[in-house]
Amino acid sequence: MLLSVLAFAGTAQAAPEHHRATVLVLSAQYSDVEDNAFKATVLTCGAGDQHPRGALACATLASAGTELEAMTPDGRACTFLYAPVRVSMFGIWRGVPVNEEHTYPNSCVMLAHTGALFDF
């Protein structure tokens, strides 16, 4: 009996990474050049997802990871207008705690680096 319980416990911990819980609060604070807007949403990568482009946002995280500064741009051309956008991502990604913040020089650069993640 004890062997069965230990075998089950080991199996539970070996669940595939993409089946672990995800609940991320995403926010973007735009500068006064862009009306000083504040936007936020919840990304769950499943049922009840509030993110309007949730599937693409989850695919972005799956391929790029959760480190905002490490995300590479998609190659789009952006202006040099300085209108900073501060983004944050807080919560759980596939069972792992996440607490990331980063400031981009404008919304075009932010979207070039983060794709659908902060496109809400």
Secondary structure, 3 states (H helix, E strand, C coil): CHHHHHHHHHHHHCCCHHHCCCEEEEEEEECHHHCCCEEEEEECCCCCCCCCCHHHHHHHHHHHCCCHHHCCCCCCCCCCCCCCEEEEEEEEECCEEEEEEEEECCHHHHHHHHHHHHCC
